[in-house]
């Protein structure tokens, strides 16, 4: 299986550290975040990785090279300008030749069993499977609710909202008979 790792962002929340090192190369113990991820993916049966890189791309390429050190085939897709979350996929035309691929951010540290995720995707026969994580967002203020006339309709003290956030996805490409 092939994985596409989105690793082109500037890591703004980790500044000033990310002014000299891209976020996926930030160390966790004695290993960069992305190396932990790549080792997990290899253990799950991923053999080819395309890294969509932009900011400080040369450091990513210098560190991981062609992937031989990790037993992976790594290639790179370069963003000249930021294309957003899914935009970099448009720069990888060879994805059209894949029956399925895993797409994820290069800074996702998780204990998810990728082989189980892949098996679930295949068993379900889904076009897309998205791994999610429950995330609670707390608002530290009282929230005022109003109607169209700006009249008070409610007040919620320090509300909490639950969301399921994306951790990456597996997509199956299906080619129709007409092209």
Rosetta blueprint (number, residue, H / E / L):
1 X L
2 X E
3 X E
4 X E
5 X E
6 X E
7 X E
8 X L
9 X L
10 X L
11 X L
12 X H
13 X H
14 X H
15 X L
16 X L
17 X H
18 X H
19 X H
20 X L
21 X L
22 X L
23 X H
24 X H
25 X H
26 X L
27 X E
28 X E
29 X L
30 X L
31 X E
32 X E
33 X H
34 X H
35 X H
36 X H
37 X H
38 X H
39 X H
40 X H
41 X H
42 X H
43 X H
44 X L
45 X L
46 X L
47 X L
48 X E
49 X E
50 X E
51 X E
52 X E
53 X E
54 X L
55 X L
56 X L
57 X H
58 X H
59 X H
60 X H
61 X H
62 X H
63 X H
64 X H
65 X L
66 X L
67 X L
68 X H
69 X H
70 X H
71 X L
72 X L
73 X E
74 X E
75 X E
76 X E
77 X E
78 X E
79 X L
80 X L
81 X L
82 X L
83 X L
84 X H
85 X H
86 X H
87 X H
88 X H
89 X H
90 X H
91 X H
92 X L
93 X H
94 X H
95 X H
96 X H
97 X H
98 X L
99 X L
100 X E
101 X E
102 X E
103 X E
104 X E
105 X E
106 X L
107 X L
108 X L
109 X L
110 X L
111 X L
112 X L
113 X L
114 X H
115 X H
116 X H
117 X H
118 X H
119 X H
120 X H
121 X H
122 X H
123 X H
124 X H
125 X L
126 X L
127 X L
128 X E
129 X E
130 X E
131 X E
132 X E
133 X E
134 X E
135 X E
136 X E
137 X E
138 X E
139 X L
140 X L
141 X L
142 X E
143 X E
144 X E
145 X E
146 X E
147 X L
148 X L
149 X L
150 X L
151 X L
152 X E
153 X E
154 X E
155 X E
156 X E
157 X E
158 X L
159 X L
160 X E
161 X E
162 X E
163 X E
164 X E
165 X E
166 X E
167 X E
168 X E
169 X E
170 X E
171 X E
172 X E
173 X L
174 X L
175 X L
176 X L
177 X L
178 X L
179 X L
